[in-house]
């Protein structure tokens, strides 16, 4: 069981490291976006950076559910999954 305990501790440590790195990456991305302002594309030292507007159409499930609850409920599908957590 000692090996499993070590794995769990390593896992938790790595998760923290990943979270910290993801935050640093997001901070860097936001710095670049702030620099770009309204520009959609810049080229720096041969690197092309794009921050383009994208328009998408998405189904508004919440509004549909409120306005057509009976119809919405007919199409609900119950699924079973397993969630892995370590606390």
Beta strands, then each sheet from edge to edge (+ up, - down):
strand 1: 41-44
strand 2: 47-50
sheet 1: 1+ 2-
end
